């Protein structure tokens, strides 16, 4: 995808403040039974087509509005992902500004998760 310079500048600024990990790191945490919130920040239509197993959905457009009701603990570990790691960095930066202290963006995002063959779910598989 060809991103605009202004968008990339915003992403790079956010990434300077938001910790990142990889899909491999997240999978290891899942397998170890570690407790964290795994949040997909992609658009509704992207979520419905498929998402990482164990993830919950708060699209980037609503996460700031709804996150405190779903995850009131500002010290909880929250790992965010999107298509490739850009929107999740922006969302992570916003959550940190709201007082969340343990926010991580998954670099490589959904694209890398699928490339690695990690478990996915669709709305059809949940029924």
MARDOKE-535056 format. One record per residue: residue number from 1; residue in three letters; x, y, z of N, C-alpha, C in turn. Coordinates in nm, 4 decimals. Each point is the difference from the previous one (the first is absolute). Example, Ala and Ser with C-alpha at 12.3 -4.5 7.8 and 13.67 -1.06 7.14 Angstrom:
+-----+------+----------+----------+----------+----------+----------+----------+----------+----------+----------+
| pos | code |      n_x |      n_y |      n_z |     ca_x |     ca_y |     ca_z |      c_x |      c_y |      c_z |
+-----+------+----------+----------+----------+----------+----------+----------+----------+----------+----------+
|   1 |  ALA |   1.3190 |  -0.5690 |   0.7800 |  -0.0890 |   0.1190 |   0.0000 |   0.0900 |   0.1200 |   0.0000 |
|   2 |  SER |  -0.0350 |   0.1050 |  -0.0720 |   0.0820 |   0.1190 |   0.0060 |  -0.0770 |   0.1090 |   0.0730 |
+-----+------+----------+----------+----------+----------+----------+----------+----------+----------+----------+
This chain:
+-----+------+----------+----------+----------+----------+----------+----------+----------+----------+----------+
| pos | code |      n_x |      n_y |      n_z |     ca_x |     ca_y |     ca_z |      c_x |      c_y |      c_z |
+-----+------+----------+----------+----------+----------+----------+----------+----------+----------+----------+
|   1 |  UNK |   0.0839 |  -0.1178 |   0.0000 |  -0.0839 |   0.1178 |   0.0000 |   0.0882 |   0.1238 |   0.0000 |
|   2 |  UNK |  -0.0378 |   0.0979 |  -0.0756 |   0.0750 |   0.1243 |  -0.0116 |  -0.0606 |   0.1040 |   0.0939 |
|   3 |  UNK |   0.0649 |   0.0228 |   0.1129 |  -0.0518 |   0.0933 |   0.1002 |   0.0508 |   0.1409 |  -0.0270 |
|   4 |  UNK |  -0.0799 |   0.0980 |   0.0341 |   0.0371 |   0.1402 |  -0.0205 |   0.1102 |   0.0402 |   0.0976 |
|   5 |  UNK |   0.0807 |   0.0973 |  -0.0395 |   0.1085 |   0.0453 |   0.0878 |  -0.0496 |   0.0509 |   0.1356 |
|   6 |  UNK |  -0.1120 |   0.0720 |   0.0016 |  -0.0525 |   0.0523 |   0.1257 |  -0.0414 |  -0.1107 |   0.0953 |
|   7 |  UNK |  -0.0625 |  -0.1049 |  -0.0550 |  -0.0398 |  -0.1149 |   0.0816 |   0.1242 |  -0.0680 |   0.0576 |
|   8 |  UNK |   0.1002 |  -0.0237 |  -0.0843 |   0.1217 |  -0.0664 |   0.0458 |   0.0725 |   0.0824 |   0.1059 |
|   9 |  UNK |  -0.0038 |   0.1315 |  -0.0131 |   0.0616 |   0.0868 |   0.1004 |  -0.0717 |  -0.0161 |   0.1337 |
|  10 |  UNK |  -0.1324 |  -0.0047 |  -0.0028 |  -0.0780 |  -0.0201 |   0.1230 |   0.0292 |  -0.1359 |   0.0619 |
|  11 |  UNK |   0.0072 |  -0.1031 |  -0.0841 |   0.0284 |  -0.1348 |   0.0488 |   0.1382 |  -0.0049 |   0.0640 |
|  12 |  UNK |   0.0992 |   0.0538 |  -0.0667 |   0.1359 |  -0.0027 |   0.0544 |   0.0089 |   0.0763 |   0.1316 |
|  13 |  UNK |  -0.0739 |   0.1095 |   0.0103 |  -0.0045 |   0.0752 |   0.1246 |  -0.0596 |  -0.0867 |   0.1105 |
|  14 |  UNK |  -0.1120 |  -0.0662 |  -0.0283 |  -0.0640 |  -0.0880 |   0.0991 |   0.0925 |  -0.1151 |   0.0374 |
|  15 |  UNK |   0.0666 |  -0.0593 |  -0.0994 |   0.0883 |  -0.1138 |   0.0272 |   0.1173 |   0.0391 |   0.0894 |
|  16 |  UNK |   0.0340 |   0.1285 |   0.0033 |   0.1096 |   0.0435 |   0.0873 |  -0.0399 |  -0.0078 |   0.1473 |
|  17 |  UNK |  -0.1308 |  -0.0117 |   0.0269 |  -0.0496 |  -0.0043 |   0.1384 |  -0.0655 |  -0.1329 |   0.0383 |
|  18 |  UNK |  -0.0354 |  -0.0814 |  -0.0969 |  -0.0746 |  -0.1234 |   0.0267 |   0.0933 |  -0.1203 |  -0.0150 |
|  19 |  UNK |  -0.0014 |  -0.0870 |   0.1022 |   0.0783 |  -0.1238 |  -0.0096 |  -0.0596 |  -0.0888 |  -0.1083 |
|  20 |  UNK |   0.0846 |  -0.0798 |  -0.0620 |  -0.0454 |  -0.0940 |  -0.1022 |   0.0494 |  -0.1397 |   0.0327 |
|  21 |  UNK |  -0.0742 |  -0.0975 |  -0.0490 |   0.0469 |  -0.1378 |   0.0015 |  -0.0383 |  -0.0633 |  -0.1334 |
|  22 |  UNK |   0.0249 |  -0.1272 |  -0.0135 |  -0.0266 |  -0.0700 |  -0.1255 |  -0.1124 |  -0.1006 |   0.0197 |
|  23 |  UNK |  -0.0572 |  -0.0490 |  -0.1085 |  -0.0984 |  -0.1073 |   0.0132 |   0.0578 |  -0.1223 |   0.0728 |
|  24 |  UNK |   0.1265 |  -0.0276 |  -0.0224 |   0.0637 |  -0.1127 |   0.0684 |  -0.0017 |   0.0205 |   0.1515 |
|  25 |  UNK |   0.0272 |   0.1247 |   0.0443 |  -0.0050 |   0.0314 |   0.1430 |  -0.1405 |  -0.0231 |   0.0560 |
|  26 |  UNK |  -0.1007 |   0.0468 |  -0.0748 |  -0.1387 |  -0.0132 |   0.0454 |  -0.0393 |  -0.1470 |   0.0090 |
|  27 |  UNK |   0.0360 |  -0.0783 |  -0.1006 |  -0.0336 |  -0.1430 |  -0.0016 |   0.0639 |  -0.0710 |   0.1197 |
|  28 |  UNK |   0.1257 |   0.0337 |   0.0307 |   0.0673 |  -0.0599 |   0.1159 |  -0.0744 |   0.0346 |   0.1292 |
|  29 |  UNK |  -0.0449 |   0.1246 |   0.0119 |  -0.0743 |   0.0415 |   0.1190 |  -0.1317 |  -0.0778 |   0.0108 |
|  30 |  UNK |  -0.0684 |  -0.0179 |  -0.1131 |  -0.1244 |  -0.0771 |   0.0003 |   0.0270 |  -0.1437 |   0.0441 |
|  31 |  UNK |   0.1017 |  -0.0603 |  -0.0591 |   0.0314 |  -0.1396 |   0.0313 |   0.0424 |  -0.0176 |   0.1449 |
|  32 |  UNK |   0.0621 |   0.1032 |   0.0581 |   0.0427 |  -0.0059 |   0.1401 |  -0.1150 |   0.0297 |   0.0958 |
|  33 |  UNK |  -0.1154 |   0.0356 |  -0.0553 |  -0.1160 |   0.0295 |   0.0829 |   0.0075 |   0.1345 |   0.0708 |
|  34 |  UNK |   0.0842 |   0.0899 |  -0.0517 |   0.0116 |   0.1322 |   0.0615 |  -0.1293 |   0.0784 |  -0.0195 |
|  35 |  UNK |  -0.0298 |   0.0835 |   0.0965 |  -0.1230 |   0.0785 |  -0.0023 |   0.0255 |   0.1360 |  -0.0649 |
|  36 |  UNK |  -0.0729 |   0.0272 |  -0.1080 |   0.0061 |   0.1291 |  -0.0675 |  -0.1224 |   0.0134 |  -0.0883 |
|  37 |  UNK |  -0.0314 |   0.1224 |  -0.0354 |  -0.1074 |   0.0266 |  -0.0943 |   0.0618 |   0.0110 |  -0.1385 |
|  38 |  UNK |  -0.0562 |  -0.0733 |  -0.0951 |   0.0479 |  -0.0019 |  -0.1381 |  -0.1078 |   0.0706 |  -0.0817 |
|  39 |  UNK |   0.0296 |   0.1193 |  -0.0487 |  -0.1012 |   0.0866 |  -0.0587 |   0.0284 |   0.0291 |  -0.1474 |
|  40 |  UNK |  -0.0969 |  -0.0325 |  -0.0828 |   0.0034 |   0.0292 |  -0.1436 |  -0.0600 |   0.1387 |  -0.0196 |
|  41 |  UNK |   0.0759 |   0.0916 |  -0.0584 |  -0.0477 |   0.1368 |  -0.0202 |  -0.0378 |   0.0287 |  -0.1455 |
|  42 |  UNK |  -0.0099 |  -0.1052 |  -0.0802 |  -0.0367 |   0.0199 |  -0.1406 |  -0.1483 |   0.0363 |  -0.0131 |
|  43 |  UNK |  -0.0400 |   0.0325 |  -0.1202 |  -0.1393 |   0.0348 |  -0.0277 |  -0.0894 |  -0.1232 |   0.0161 |
|  44 |  UNK |  -0.1292 |   0.0244 |   0.0200 |  -0.0962 |  -0.1087 |   0.0188 |   0.0053 |  -0.1036 |  -0.1121 |
|  45 |  UNK |   0.0052 |   0.0469 |  -0.1250 |  -0.0006 |  -0.0942 |  -0.1127 |   0.1271 |  -0.0851 |  -0.0032 |
|  46 |  UNK |   0.1116 |   0.0539 |   0.0448 |   0.1242 |  -0.0781 |   0.0064 |  -0.0125 |  -0.1073 |   0.1085 |
|  47 |  UNK |  -0.0515 |   0.0380 |   0.1153 |  -0.0210 |  -0.0930 |   0.1113 |  -0.0888 |  -0.1158 |  -0.0416 |
|  48 |  UNK |  -0.1106 |   0.0308 |  -0.0685 |  -0.0964 |  -0.1022 |  -0.0383 |   0.0586 |  -0.1021 |  -0.0980 |
|  49 |  UNK |   0.0959 |   0.0420 |  -0.0814 |   0.0626 |  -0.0917 |  -0.0962 |   0.0946 |  -0.0979 |   0.0684 |
|  50 |  UNK |   0.0490 |   0.0368 |   0.1172 |   0.0894 |  -0.0876 |   0.0750 |   0.0847 |   0.0796 |   0.0962 |
|  51 |  UNK |   0.0354 |  -0.0637 |   0.1115 |   0.0804 |   0.0657 |   0.1027 |   0.0762 |  -0.1062 |   0.0792 |
|  52 |  UNK |   0.0979 |   0.0454 |   0.0735 |   0.0820 |  -0.0904 |   0.0792 |  -0.0841 |  -0.0655 |   0.1101 |
|  53 |  UNK |   0.0216 |  -0.1278 |   0.0206 |  -0.0703 |  -0.0717 |   0.1070 |   0.0294 |   0.0647 |   0.1341 |
|  54 |  UNK |  -0.1042 |   0.0163 |   0.0766 |   0.0142 |   0.0574 |   0.1328 |  -0.0106 |   0.1514 |   0.0046 |
|  55 |  UNK |  -0.0128 |   0.0639 |  -0.1158 |  -0.0058 |   0.1458 |  -0.0035 |  -0.1415 |   0.0510 |   0.0265 |
|  56 |  UNK |  -0.0061 |   0.1226 |   0.0504 |  -0.1254 |   0.0734 |   0.0100 |   0.0097 |   0.1182 |  -0.0949 |
|  57 |  UNK |  -0.1124 |   0.0614 |  -0.0333 |  -0.0006 |   0.1039 |  -0.1028 |  -0.0434 |   0.1351 |   0.0546 |
|  58 |  UNK |   0.0855 |   0.0985 |  -0.0216 |  -0.0311 |   0.1404 |   0.0214 |   0.0630 |   0.0751 |  -0.1156 |
|  59 |  UNK |  -0.0778 |   0.0283 |  -0.1032 |   0.0528 |   0.0718 |  -0.1148 |   0.0654 |   0.1305 |   0.0419 |
|  60 |  UNK |   0.1013 |   0.0398 |  -0.0755 |   0.0743 |   0.1211 |   0.0328 |  -0.0915 |   0.1204 |   0.0133 |
|  61 |  UNK |  -0.1098 |   0.0018 |  -0.0704 |  -0.0913 |   0.1127 |   0.0064 |  -0.0767 |   0.0126 |   0.1305 |
|  62 |  UNK |  -0.0057 |  -0.1088 |   0.0790 |  -0.0795 |   0.0045 |   0.1235 |   0.0777 |  -0.0400 |   0.1249 |
|  63 |  UNK |   0.1233 |  -0.0426 |  -0.0152 |   0.0715 |  -0.0557 |   0.1155 |   0.0098 |   0.0983 |   0.1163 |
|  64 |  UNK |   0.0298 |   0.1260 |  -0.0284 |   0.0134 |   0.0969 |   0.1084 |  -0.1339 |   0.0204 |   0.0723 |
|  65 |  UNK |  -0.1083 |  -0.0079 |  -0.0742 |  -0.1319 |   0.0206 |   0.0595 |  -0.0406 |  -0.1162 |   0.0901 |
|  66 |  UNK |   0.0336 |  -0.1237 |  -0.0384 |  -0.0554 |  -0.1185 |   0.0655 |   0.0961 |  -0.0798 |   0.0872 |
|  67 |  UNK |   0.1289 |   0.0247 |  -0.0088 |   0.0980 |  -0.0865 |   0.0659 |  -0.0134 |  -0.0020 |   0.1519 |
|  68 |  UNK |  -0.0296 |   0.1133 |   0.0619 |  -0.0027 |   0.0028 |   0.1463 |  -0.1144 |  -0.0815 |   0.0594 |
|  69 |  UNK |  -0.1074 |  -0.0180 |  -0.0744 |  -0.1090 |  -0.0856 |   0.0478 |   0.0405 |  -0.1472 |  -0.0063 |
|  70 |  UNK |   0.0706 |  -0.0375 |  -0.1068 |   0.0387 |  -0.1396 |  -0.0192 |   0.1255 |  -0.0373 |   0.0787 |
|  71 |  UNK |   0.0935 |   0.0933 |   0.0084 |   0.1269 |  -0.0253 |   0.0699 |   0.0245 |   0.1181 |   0.0948 |
|  72 |  UNK |  -0.0636 |  -0.0009 |   0.1174 |   0.0145 |   0.1135 |   0.0915 |   0.1368 |   0.0082 |   0.0686 |
|  73 |  UNK |   0.0726 |  -0.1111 |   0.0043 |   0.1305 |  -0.0044 |   0.0665 |   0.1056 |   0.0631 |  -0.0904 |
|  74 |  UNK |   0.0453 |   0.1168 |   0.0357 |   0.0992 |   0.0716 |  -0.0813 |   0.1396 |  -0.0610 |   0.0085 |
|  75 |  UNK |   0.0173 |  -0.1004 |   0.0862 |   0.1279 |  -0.0711 |   0.0087 |  -0.0023 |  -0.1334 |  -0.0754 |
|  76 |  UNK |  -0.1144 |  -0.0390 |  -0.0538 |  -0.0117 |  -0.1275 |  -0.0718 |   0.0874 |   0.0027 |  -0.1257 |
|  77 |  UNK |   0.0560 |  -0.1161 |  -0.0330 |   0.0758 |  -0.0095 |  -0.1240 |  -0.0988 |  -0.0089 |  -0.1165 |
|  78 |  UNK |   0.0193 |   0.0885 |  -0.0968 |  -0.0859 |   0.0048 |  -0.1187 |   0.0895 |  -0.0060 |  -0.1221 |
|  79 |  UNK |  -0.0190 |  -0.1051 |  -0.0804 |   0.0749 |  -0.0125 |  -0.1249 |  -0.0965 |   0.0298 |  -0.1138 |
|  80 |  UNK |   0.0332 |   0.1008 |  -0.0783 |  -0.0831 |   0.0447 |  -0.1108 |   0.0584 |  -0.0478 |  -0.1319 |
|  81 |  UNK |  -0.0886 |  -0.0319 |  -0.0948 |   0.0486 |  -0.0284 |  -0.1347 |  -0.0969 |   0.0537 |  -0.1042 |
|  82 |  UNK |   0.0537 |   0.0223 |  -0.1184 |  -0.0793 |   0.0435 |  -0.1153 |   0.0512 |  -0.0791 |  -0.1198 |
|  83 |  UNK |  -0.0089 |   0.0556 |  -0.1173 |   0.0448 |  -0.0713 |  -0.1185 |   0.1499 |  -0.0215 |  -0.0046 |
|  84 |  UNK |   0.0770 |   0.1015 |   0.0388 |   0.1444 |  -0.0120 |  -0.0087 |   0.0776 |   0.0610 |   0.1155 |
|  85 |  UNK |  -0.0683 |   0.0683 |   0.0901 |   0.0684 |   0.0575 |   0.1155 |   0.0004 |   0.1519 |   0.0038 |
|  86 |  UNK |  -0.0652 |   0.0640 |  -0.0959 |  -0.0021 |   0.1462 |  -0.0019 |  -0.1162 |   0.0558 |   0.0823 |
|  87 |  UNK |  -0.1219 |  -0.0436 |  -0.0306 |  -0.1169 |   0.0485 |   0.0743 |   0.0073 |  -0.0414 |   0.1466 |
|  88 |  UNK |   0.0564 |  -0.1177 |   0.0262 |   0.0116 |  -0.0441 |   0.1390 |   0.0969 |   0.0889 |   0.0780 |
|  89 |  UNK |   0.1043 |   0.0497 |  -0.0641 |   0.0913 |   0.0933 |   0.0670 |  -0.0722 |   0.1307 |   0.0312 |
|  90 |  UNK |  -0.0797 |   0.0491 |  -0.0950 |  -0.0759 |   0.1231 |   0.0233 |  -0.1006 |  -0.0197 |   0.1137 |
|  91 |  UNK |  -0.0697 |  -0.1133 |   0.0003 |  -0.0967 |  -0.0285 |   0.1065 |   0.0716 |  -0.0154 |   0.1344 |
|  92 |  UNK |   0.1156 |  -0.0654 |  -0.0015 |   0.0768 |  -0.0168 |   0.1235 |   0.0438 |   0.1326 |   0.0582 |
|  93 |  UNK |   0.0408 |   0.0903 |  -0.0857 |   0.0401 |   0.1331 |   0.0444 |  -0.1186 |   0.0709 |   0.0653 |
|  94 |  UNK |  -0.1171 |  -0.0107 |  -0.0612 |  -0.1206 |   0.0622 |   0.0561 |  -0.0337 |  -0.0594 |   0.1367 |
|  95 |  UNK |   0.0101 |  -0.1332 |   0.0134 |  -0.0305 |  -0.0639 |   0.1285 |   0.0985 |   0.0434 |   0.1080 |
|  96 |  UNK |   0.1259 |   0.0136 |  -0.0362 |   0.0990 |   0.0466 |   0.0969 |  -0.0333 |   0.1412 |   0.0465 |
|  97 |  UNK |  -0.0465 |   0.0846 |  -0.0918 |  -0.0396 |   0.1354 |   0.0376 |  -0.1202 |  -0.0020 |   0.0928 |
|  98 |  UNK |  -0.0794 |  -0.1071 |  -0.0055 |  -0.1158 |  -0.0153 |   0.0880 |   0.0395 |  -0.0592 |   0.1359 |
|  99 |  UNK |   0.1261 |  -0.0348 |   0.0161 |   0.0479 |  -0.0514 |   0.1277 |   0.0286 |  -0.1482 |   0.0054 |
| 100 |  UNK |  -0.0171 |  -0.0727 |  -0.1110 |   0.0349 |  -0.1426 |  -0.0017 |   0.1521 |  -0.0113 |  -0.0014 |
| 101 |  UNK |   0.0526 |  -0.0851 |   0.0872 |   0.1441 |  -0.0052 |   0.0226 |   0.0705 |  -0.1199 |  -0.0626 |
| 102 |  UNK |  -0.0748 |  -0.0977 |  -0.0477 |   0.0629 |  -0.1232 |  -0.0481 |  -0.0566 |  -0.0366 |  -0.1373 |
| 103 |  UNK |   0.0181 |   0.0907 |  -0.0942 |  -0.0540 |  -0.0151 |  -0.1352 |   0.1128 |  -0.0392 |  -0.0954 |
| 104 |  UNK |  -0.0293 |  -0.0977 |  -0.0846 |   0.0982 |  -0.0497 |  -0.0972 |  -0.0677 |  -0.0092 |  -0.1360 |
| 105 |  UNK |   0.0709 |   0.0378 |  -0.1043 |  -0.0479 |  -0.0146 |  -0.1378 |   0.0704 |  -0.1199 |  -0.0629 |
| 106 |  UNK |  -0.0764 |  -0.0854 |  -0.0650 |   0.0578 |  -0.1189 |  -0.0646 |   0.0477 |   0.0371 |  -0.1408 |
| 107 |  UNK |   0.1301 |   0.0127 |  -0.0152 |   0.0598 |   0.0341 |  -0.1279 |  -0.0196 |  -0.1148 |  -0.0992 |
| 108 |  UNK |  -0.0414 |   0.0326 |  -0.1203 |  -0.0277 |  -0.1026 |  -0.1000 |  -0.1474 |  -0.0336 |  -0.0080 |
| 109 |  UNK |  -0.0706 |   0.0184 |   0.1118 |  -0.1446 |  -0.0109 |   0.0053 |  -0.0609 |  -0.1269 |  -0.0562 |
| 110 |  UNK |  -0.1220 |   0.0149 |  -0.0461 |  -0.0810 |  -0.1087 |  -0.0553 |   0.0709 |  -0.0671 |  -0.1165 |
| 111 |  UNK |   0.0648 |   0.0803 |  -0.0825 |   0.0689 |  -0.0562 |  -0.1169 |   0.1038 |  -0.1032 |   0.0440 |
| 112 |  UNK |   0.0838 |   0.0361 |   0.0946 |   0.1051 |  -0.0910 |   0.0466 |  -0.0591 |  -0.1186 |   0.0770 |
| 113 |  UNK |  -0.1048 |   0.0247 |   0.0792 |  -0.0671 |  -0.1070 |   0.0749 |  -0.0451 |  -0.1099 |  -0.0965 |
| 114 |  UNK |  -0.0632 |   0.0403 |  -0.1101 |  -0.0478 |  -0.0972 |  -0.1001 |   0.1166 |  -0.0689 |  -0.0704 |
| 115 |  UNK |   0.1032 |   0.0762 |  -0.0355 |   0.1172 |  -0.0589 |  -0.0665 |   0.0613 |  -0.1111 |   0.0840 |
| 116 |  UNK |  -0.0025 |   0.0165 |   0.1311 |   0.0572 |  -0.0996 |   0.0905 |  -0.0926 |  -0.1193 |   0.0221 |
| 117 |  UNK |  -0.1222 |   0.0092 |  -0.0518 |  -0.0953 |  -0.1105 |   0.0134 |  -0.0582 |  -0.0136 |   0.1393 |
| 118 |  UNK |  -0.0002 |   0.1091 |   0.0767 |  -0.0546 |  -0.0038 |   0.1350 |  -0.1528 |  -0.0091 |  -0.0051 |
| 119 |  UNK |  -0.0615 |  -0.0477 |   0.1074 |  -0.1453 |  -0.0215 |   0.0009 |  -0.0793 |   0.1290 |  -0.0255 |
| 120 |  UNK |  -0.1022 |  -0.0168 |  -0.0826 |  -0.0891 |   0.1119 |  -0.0292 |  -0.1444 |  -0.0432 |   0.0206 |
| 121 |  UNK |  -0.0852 |   0.0973 |   0.0140 |  -0.1435 |  -0.0226 |   0.0127 |  -0.0708 |   0.0916 |  -0.0980 |
| 122 |  UNK |  -0.1180 |  -0.0399 |  -0.0414 |  -0.0881 |   0.0854 |  -0.0778 |  -0.1331 |   0.0016 |   0.0723 |
| 123 |  UNK |  -0.0863 |   0.0865 |  -0.0377 |  -0.1332 |   0.0040 |   0.0614 |  -0.0720 |  -0.1347 |  -0.0234 |
| 124 |  UNK |   0.0279 |  -0.0655 |  -0.1120 |  -0.0638 |  -0.1292 |  -0.0282 |   0.0511 |  -0.1091 |   0.0935 |
| 125 |  UNK |   0.1279 |   0.0030 |   0.0375 |   0.0546 |  -0.1050 |   0.0858 |  -0.0464 |   0.0144 |   0.1438 |
| 126 |  UNK |  -0.0504 |   0.1174 |   0.0372 |  -0.0457 |   0.0219 |   0.1379 |  -0.1432 |  -0.0435 |   0.0210 |
| 127 |  UNK |  -0.0741 |  -0.0249 |  -0.1053 |  -0.1421 |  -0.0330 |   0.0127 |  -0.0212 |  -0.1431 |   0.0432 |
+-----+------+----------+----------+----------+----------+----------+----------+----------+----------+----------+
